Amino acid sequence: MKTRHIRELSPALVDDLRGKGADIERTLALLDLLDAKSIANPGSDSATKSTGDSQALSIPSAGDPRVFDRTGATILKLPRDAAREAFRALELPLDFGNLSGIEEGTAVFTQEALSLIGIHLYPRLAYGVLNGGSATTYIDEKKNRELDGNAFRLFESEFRDVARVSKTAPKGITPAYIDVDGSSGPSFLLLKMRSLLLRALEYRIVSGDAKTPVLPFFQMTSGATDSALAEAYTRYHHDPLLSALIARTGIDPTDTLGAVQPLLAALSPLSESLPRRLFDRAWGIKDTGLALPGGHGENFRVLADTYRTLRAKGVRWAYLGNVDNSGYTVDPVSLAITALKGADAAFEFSWRTKMDVKGGVLVELPDGTLSTADIGQAISKEALATEEAEGKPILFNCATGLFDLDFLVPRLQEIADGLPIRVSEQDKEAGSYAQAEQNTWEILGLTKSPLIFAVAKGSRFVAAKMLMETLLSSPIGKRMETVPPSARPAPALMATSSDLQKGLGRLLEKEFGYFKQKNGIYQALSVVELEKSIKKKY
């Protein structure tokens, strides 16, 4: 098979694409991967171990033993000798006998014991965020109206206020919620950094260790968002929500690791037949291309040096999640389970609701391997509806993963090339072209011994792909209950929104260090108050 080279391209096209920020070499490598897949599977147009078409996918049955239920109180049972060996390998300053009960040769760890184990692993855990682009799609009025007309009319004023200030901002620095009085809460990233500092404070108090670095923060940004995020982090360092905690813990999440994700060049459309090439006639102008996002699956290539650096510094596990999920926080219990079971990675899914229309679901491939499939891209809405009609519960991807770097780091190149390449046809003002993307979470299908955590949506997946979702899950969302039934959103959406409002309230109080005042407004606790709360718990 012939390998493409940049020297074969028109110099004018190369200059045009580089000027637009496109990584031409990586795009050509992806085209080579597409060619290889096409040769191995004639007629195919997606690369290596794809989740395939909807006909080849199925939804795992209810009660699948590979799914670990985390929706209630958690108990972990392991063979006693294996548990003792796993515990010994973690080299924790804790007593195995005091943390596990024994039932007929089985070690039993309660949720409290698992939490304590997880906290002591914080020096070996990193926390990573996949920053999306600007909030353009997030605040798109047409898409937000489509969720529910009544809901949009109820919150149209707040929608326009947030949309106005968010128009050119990275999504991560837009408000994560709107309070009952209509005021904007902190941004998604500011809350995430505060949560990380609360976990660091928890470690300092529980372990008595005042100096060891814990929970480094890393991220993937884009050329369009990197400078704006850097400016925001400079402000955040001095923000009252973080500054006192930074001083108390000696940990500064605003000092980030990471890398900028380059864009990919657009590809020729399928109408020009295969093999594809670089699209070179944008707006009908010769040697003019387009630079487009390549999907968050590119993180395994873009952040490769970051993952290697973290492992070299003694970090063993790395959380990775999307910026727009307020439920994406460090969970010591999941960390402990992942470490004790020796899993390559752990992934979170929640039961699908009416709001879960954009994203992926847990699927089973023909060979029995579990993977995730994006709705409308890897699995059709019709196929999903058929599975639901048969009574199968659908687990929706929370876009949260916990990776063992001993598994991930040696395989970074293999994973970067092995993730399916999803090619979508586009017909827009610039012309007919194709866009190639990789989905982070399809790494599940490449993982040898993954854990699947079924989690409570209100606790771990308060996500916002559209601004209306943020408004509906915010404290201000209670307005829906005060209007006549004819003006309310659909009942299913009302029920989901109510659950998410309660979930966000719990997150604000338990993960972000807030308390609810009598007037319903959330107020941040001081460091002294946070310390008292942690000492009371442990």
C-alpha positions in Angstrom: 0.0 0.0 0.0 1.4 3.4 -1.0 2.1 5.8 1.9 1.1 9.4 1.3 3.8 12.2 1.6 3.3 15.9 2.1 5.7 16.5 -0.8 3.1 15.1 -3.2 0.7 18.0 -2.3 0.5 21.3 -4.0 2.8 23.8 -2.1 -0.1 26.3 -2.2 -2.4 23.9 -0.5 0.2 23.1 2.1 0.7 26.8 2.9 -3.0 27.3 3.1 -3.7 24.4 5.5 -0.8 25.2 7.7 -1.9 28.8 7.9 -5.3 27.5 9.2 -3.7 25.3 11.8 -4.2 21.9 10.2 -1.8 19.1 11.0 -1.2 17.8 7.5 1.1 14.9 8.4 -1.5 13.5 10.9 -4.3 13.9 8.3 -2.3 12.0 5.7 -1.6 9.3 8.3 -5.3 8.9 8.9 -5.9 8.6 5.2 -3.4 5.8 5.1 -5.2 4.1 7.9 -8.5 4.4 6.1 -6.9 2.9 3.0 -5.6 0.0 5.0 -9.0 -0.7 6.4 -10.6 -0.4 2.9 -8.1 -3.0 1.6 -8.8 -5.4 4.5 -12.6 -4.9 4.2 -13.6 -3.8 0.7 -16.3 -1.1 0.8 -15.4 -0.1 4.4 -14.6 3.5 5.2 -13.6 3.5 8.9 -10.4 2.4 10.4 -9.3 -0.6 12.4 -11.5 -2.4 14.9 -14.5 -0.2 14.3 -17.6 -0.8 16.2 -19.1 -1.6 12.9 -22.6 -0.9 11.6 -25.8 -0.9 13.7 -26.7 -4.3 12.5 -23.6 -5.9 14.1 -24.1 -4.2 17.5 -26.3 -5.2 20.4 -27.1 -3.8 23.8 -25.8 -5.8 26.8 -28.6 -7.6 28.7 -29.8 -6.4 32.1 -27.7 -7.9 34.8 -24.5 -8.3 32.7 -21.8 -9.4 35.2 -19.3 -7.1 33.5 -21.3 -4.0 34.7 -20.4 -3.0 38.3 -23.5 -1.3 39.9 -22.4 2.0 41.6 -25.9 3.5 41.9 -26.2 2.6 45.6 -24.0 1.7 48.5 -20.9 -0.1 47.2 -19.4 -3.4 48.4 -16.4 -5.0 46.8 -15.8 -8.7 47.2 -12.5 -10.3 46.1 -10.8 -13.7 46.8 -9.0 -13.2 50.1 -5.5 -14.1 48.9 -5.8 -12.0 45.7 -7.2 -9.1 47.7 -4.3 -9.2 50.2 -1.7 -9.4 47.4 -3.4 -6.5 45.5 -3.5 -4.5 48.7 0.2 -5.2 49.5 1.2 -4.1 46.0 -0.4 -0.7 46.5 2.1 -0.1 49.4 -0.5 1.8 51.5 0.1 3.0 55.1 -3.1 1.1 56.1 -3.9 -2.2 57.7 -5.5 -4.8 55.5 -7.2 -6.5 58.4 -8.8 -3.4 59.6 -10.2 -2.4 56.2 -11.6 -5.7 55.0 -14.0 -8.2 56.4 -13.6 -11.9 55.7 -16.5 -14.2 54.5 -15.6 -17.8 53.7 -12.3 -16.9 52.1 -13.6 -13.7 50.5 -12.3 -10.2 51.4 -15.1 -7.7 51.7 -14.5 -4.0 51.4 -17.2 -1.5 52.5 -17.7 1.8 50.7 -16.1 3.6 53.7 -13.0 1.3 53.5 -12.8 1.8 49.7 -13.0 5.6 50.1 -10.1 5.6 52.6 -8.0 3.4 50.3 -8.8 5.7 47.4 -7.8 8.9 49.3 -4.4 7.4 50.1 -3.9 6.8 46.4 -4.3 10.5 45.5 -0.5 11.1 45.2 -0.6 8.6 42.3 -3.7 10.0 40.6 -3.9 12.8 38.0 -7.1 14.6 36.8 -7.5 15.5 33.1 -10.1 17.6 31.3 -10.9 17.5 27.6 -11.7 21.1 26.8 -14.0 21.5 23.8 -14.0 24.4 21.5 -15.9 27.6 21.9 -19.5 27.6 23.1 -20.9 28.1 19.6 -22.9 24.9 19.3 -23.7 25.0 23.0 -25.6 28.3 22.6 -27.1 27.6 19.2 -30.7 28.8 19.5 -32.2 26.4 17.0 -30.7 23.3 18.6 -31.8 24.5 22.1 -35.3 25.2 21.0 -35.6 21.7 19.6 -35.1 20.1 23.1 -38.5 21.4 24.2 -40.4 24.5 23.0 -42.1 25.2 26.4 -38.8 24.9 28.2 -37.1 27.4 25.9 -39.9 29.9 26.4 -39.7 29.6 30.2 -36.0 30.3 30.3 -35.6 32.4 27.1 -34.4 35.5 29.1 -31.7 33.6 31.0 -30.7 31.8 27.8 -30.1 35.0 26.0 -28.2 36.5 28.9 -25.8 33.5 29.2 -25.5 33.1 25.4 -24.5 36.8 25.1 -21.5 36.5 27.5 -20.6 33.0 26.2 -20.6 33.7 22.5 -16.8 33.8 22.0 -15.7 32.0 25.2 -14.5 28.4 25.6 -17.3 26.4 27.0 -15.4 25.5 30.2 -15.3 29.1 31.4 -19.0 29.7 30.9 -21.4 29.3 34.0 -22.0 25.8 35.2 -25.4 26.7 36.7 -27.8 29.6 37.2 -29.0 30.2 40.7 -32.6 30.8 41.8 -32.3 34.5 41.5 -31.0 34.4 38.0 -27.3 35.0 38.9 -24.6 33.0 37.2 -22.7 30.4 39.2 -19.0 29.7 38.8 -17.7 28.2 35.5 -17.4 24.5 34.9 -13.6 24.7 35.2 -13.6 26.8 38.3 -15.8 24.3 40.1 -13.7 21.4 38.9 -10.5 23.1 40.3 -12.3 23.8 43.6 -13.4 20.1 43.8 -9.8 19.0 43.1 -8.6 21.2 45.9 -11.2 19.8 48.3 -9.9 16.3 47.5 -6.3 17.6 48.2 -7.4 19.0 51.5 -9.1 15.7 52.3 -5.8 13.9 51.6 -3.8 16.3 53.8 -6.2 15.8 56.7 -6.8 12.1 56.4 -3.2 11.1 55.7 -1.4 13.7 57.8 1.0 14.2 54.8 1.4 18.0 54.4 3.9 18.0 51.5 3.5 15.3 48.9 2.2 16.6 45.6 -1.3 15.2 44.8 -3.8 15.3 42.0 -2.0 17.2 39.1 -4.4 18.8 36.7 -3.9 18.3 32.9 -5.9 19.2 29.9 -6.2 19.2 26.1 -7.0 22.6 24.6 -7.4 23.8 21.0 -5.8 26.7 19.1 -9.1 28.6 19.4 -9.3 28.2 23.2 -5.8 27.8 24.6 -5.0 31.5 25.2 -8.5 32.3 26.6 -8.2 29.4 29.1 -4.7 30.5 30.1 -6.0 34.0 30.9 -8.9 32.5 32.9 -6.5 30.4 34.9 -4.5 33.4 35.8 -7.6 35.0 37.3 -8.7 31.7 38.9 -5.5 31.5 40.9 -6.6 34.6 42.8 -10.3 33.7 42.9 -11.6 33.4 46.5 -13.0 30.0 45.6 -9.5 28.7 45.1 -6.9 31.0 46.6 -7.2 30.0 50.3 -7.4 26.3 49.4 -4.2 26.7 47.3 -2.4 28.2 50.2 -3.7 25.6 52.6 -2.9 22.5 50.5 0.1 23.7 48.5 -1.6 22.4 45.4 -2.3 24.7 42.4 -4.6 23.2 39.7 -4.3 26.5 37.7 -0.7 25.5 37.0 -1.6 22.9 34.3 0.0 20.3 32.2 -1.2 19.4 28.7 -1.0 20.3 25.1 -2.9 22.0 22.3 -4.8 19.8 19.8 -4.1 20.8 16.2 -6.8 20.7 13.6 -7.1 18.1 10.8 -7.6 18.9 7.1 -11.0 18.2 5.6 -11.1 15.2 3.2 -12.6 14.7 -0.2 -16.3 13.7 -0.2 -17.4 10.1 -0.9 -19.0 11.4 -4.1 -15.5 11.6 -5.6 -15.0 7.9 -4.8 -12.3 6.2 -2.8 -9.5 6.4 -1.9 -10.1 9.8 -0.3 -7.6 12.7 -0.5 -7.3 16.1 1.0 -10.2 18.5 0.2 -8.6 21.3 -1.9 -11.4 23.4 -3.3 -13.1 25.2 -0.4 -15.6 27.8 -1.8 -14.6 26.6 -5.2 -11.1 28.1 -4.9 -8.2 25.9 -6.1 -5.6 24.8 -3.4 -7.9 26.0 -0.6 -8.6 23.6 2.2 -10.4 23.5 5.5 -9.1 22.9 9.0 -11.5 21.0 11.3 -11.6 19.4 14.8 -10.5 15.8 14.8 -12.4 14.7 17.9 -11.2 14.1 21.4 -9.9 10.7 20.6 -6.9 12.6 19.3 -5.9 13.1 23.0 -4.0 9.7 23.0 -1.6 11.3 20.5 -1.7 14.9 21.5 -1.3 14.2 25.2 1.1 11.3 24.7 4.1 13.3 26.2 1.8 14.4 29.1 0.9 10.8 30.0 4.5 9.8 29.8 5.6 12.7 32.0 2.9 11.9 34.6 4.0 8.2 34.8 7.6 9.3 35.1 6.6 11.4 38.1 5.0 8.4 39.9 1.4 8.9 38.8 -0.2 5.5 38.2 -3.8 6.4 37.3 -5.3 9.3 35.3 -8.9 10.4 35.2 -10.1 11.8 31.9 -13.4 13.5 31.3 -15.3 16.2 29.5 -15.3 19.8 30.7 -19.1 20.2 30.5 -20.0 17.4 33.0 -20.3 18.9 36.5 -20.6 15.3 37.8 -17.0 14.5 36.6 -15.1 14.7 39.9 -12.5 12.5 41.6 -14.2 9.4 43.1 -12.0 7.7 45.7 -14.3 4.6 45.7 -14.0 4.0 42.0 -10.3 4.6 42.2 -9.9 2.0 44.9 -11.9 -0.6 43.0 -10.0 0.0 39.8 -6.7 -0.4 41.7 -7.6 -3.5 43.7 -9.1 -5.3 40.7 -6.1 -4.4 38.5 -8.3 -3.1 35.7 -6.7 -1.5 32.7 -9.3 1.2 32.8 -12.8 2.0 34.2 -15.6 3.8 32.4 -18.8 5.4 33.7 -22.2 4.9 32.2 -25.7 6.0 33.5 -29.2 4.9 32.6 -30.3 6.8 29.5 -32.9 9.6 29.9 -34.8 11.9 27.5 -31.9 14.4 27.7 -29.3 11.9 26.5 -29.6 12.4 22.8 -26.0 13.4 21.8 -23.3 10.9 22.9 -22.7 7.2 23.1 -24.2 4.1 24.6 -22.7 0.8 25.8 -22.8 -1.8 23.1 -21.5 -5.4 22.6 -19.6 -6.2 19.4 -20.2 -9.5 17.6 -17.1 -11.0 19.3 -18.5 -10.2 22.8 -16.3 -7.2 23.4 -17.9 -4.2 25.1 -17.5 -0.8 23.4 -19.3 2.5 23.1 -21.2 3.6 20.0 -22.2 7.2 19.3 -25.9 7.6 18.5 -26.4 8.5 14.9 -22.8 7.8 13.9 -21.9 4.3 15.0 -25.4 3.1 16.0 -28.6 4.4 14.4 -31.5 5.9 16.4 -33.7 3.3 14.8 -31.5 0.4 16.0 -31.5 1.9 19.5 -35.2 2.3 19.5 -35.6 -1.3 18.6 -33.4 -2.4 21.5 -35.4 -0.2 23.9 -38.7 -1.5 22.6 -37.5 -5.0 23.6 -37.0 -3.8 27.2 -33.3 -3.6 27.2 -32.0 -0.9 29.6 -29.6 1.5 27.8 -26.5 2.7 29.5 -25.4 6.1 28.3 -21.7 7.1 28.2 -20.8 9.6 30.9 -17.6 10.4 29.1 -15.5 9.7 32.2 -12.6 7.3 32.2 -10.0 6.2 34.7 -6.9 4.8 33.1 -4.0 2.7 34.5 -1.0 4.5 33.0 0.9 1.2 33.1 -1.6 0.0 30.5 -2.0 3.2 28.6 1.5 4.6 28.2 3.1 1.6 26.4 0.2 1.5 24.0 -0.3 5.2 23.1 0.7 4.9 19.5 -1.2 1.6 19.0 -4.4 3.2 20.5 -4.0 6.5 18.5 -3.9 4.4 15.3 -6.4 1.7 16.5 -9.3 3.9 17.4 -12.0 3.9 14.8 -12.0 6.9 12.4 -15.5 8.2 11.9 -15.9 9.9 8.6 -18.9 12.1 8.1 -20.1 13.7 4.9 -20.6 17.5 5.0 -22.4 19.7 2.5 -22.0 23.3 3.6 -21.2 26.8 2.2 -17.6 25.9 1.7 -18.6 22.9 -0.5 -19.0 19.1 -0.2 -16.3 17.5 1.9 -15.8 14.9 4.6 -14.6 15.3 8.2 -12.6 12.6 10.0 -12.9 12.3 13.8 -11.9 9.9 16.6 -14.0 9.3 19.7 -12.0 9.0 23.0 -14.4 6.5 24.5 -14.2 3.9 21.7 -10.9 3.0 23.5 -13.2 0.8 25.5 -13.3 -1.7 22.6 -9.4 -1.8 22.6 -9.1 -2.4 26.4 -8.4 -5.9 27.5 -9.8 -5.8 31.1 -12.0 -2.8 31.5 -14.5 -2.1 34.4 -17.9 -0.6 33.6 -19.4 1.4 36.4 -23.2 2.0 36.2 -23.5 5.2 38.1 -26.4 7.5 39.2 -26.9 10.2 36.6 -27.6 12.9 39.2 -24.4 12.1 41.0 -21.9 11.6 38.1 -23.4 12.8 34.9 -24.9 16.3 35.1 -23.7 17.2 31.6 -24.6 20.0 29.3 -24.3 19.6 25.6 -26.7 22.4 25.2 -27.3 25.6 27.3 -30.9 24.5 27.9 -29.6 21.4 29.7 -27.6 23.7 32.0 -30.7 25.8 32.8 -33.0 22.8 33.3 -30.5 21.2 35.8 -29.8 24.5 37.6 -31.6 25.8 40.8 -33.5 28.2 38.5 -35.0 25.2 36.8 -37.5 24.9 39.6 -39.5 27.6 37.8 -41.0 24.8 35.7 -43.1 23.7 38.7 -44.6 27.2 39.2 -46.3 27.6 35.8 -49.6 26.1 34.5 -49.4 22.5 33.2 -50.0 23.8 29.6 -46.8 25.9 29.8 -44.6 23.2 31.2 -42.1 21.0 29.4 -42.9 17.4 28.6 -43.4 15.3 31.7 -40.4 13.0 31.0 -38.2 16.1 30.7 -39.7 17.6 33.8 -38.8 14.4 35.8 -35.3 14.2 34.5 -34.7 17.9 35.2 -36.0 17.5 38.7 -33.5 14.7 39.3 -30.7 16.7 37.9 -31.5 19.7 40.0 -31.3 17.5 43.1 -28.1 15.9 41.8 -26.5 19.3 41.2 -27.5 20.4 44.6 -25.8 17.4 46.1 -22.7 18.0 44.0 -22.5 21.6 45.1 -22.7 20.6 48.8 -20.6 17.4 48.7 -18.1 17.9 45.9 -17.7 21.7 45.5 -17.9 22.9 49.1 -21.1 24.9 49.1 -24.1 25.2 51.4 -27.6 26.3 50.6 -28.8 29.4 52.3 -32.4 30.0 53.4 -33.1 32.1 50.3 -32.1 29.2 48.2 -28.8 30.7 47.0 -25.7 28.6 47.2 -22.7 30.0 49.2 -19.2 28.7 49.3 -17.8 27.3 52.6 -14.6 28.7 54.1 -11.5 26.6 54.4 -12.0 26.4 58.2 -15.6 25.2 57.6 -14.4 22.6 55.0 -11.7 21.3 57.4 -14.3 20.8 60.2 -16.5 18.9 57.8 -13.7 16.6 56.6 -12.5 15.9 60.2 -16.1 15.1 61.2 -16.4 12.6 58.4 -13.1 10.8 59.0 
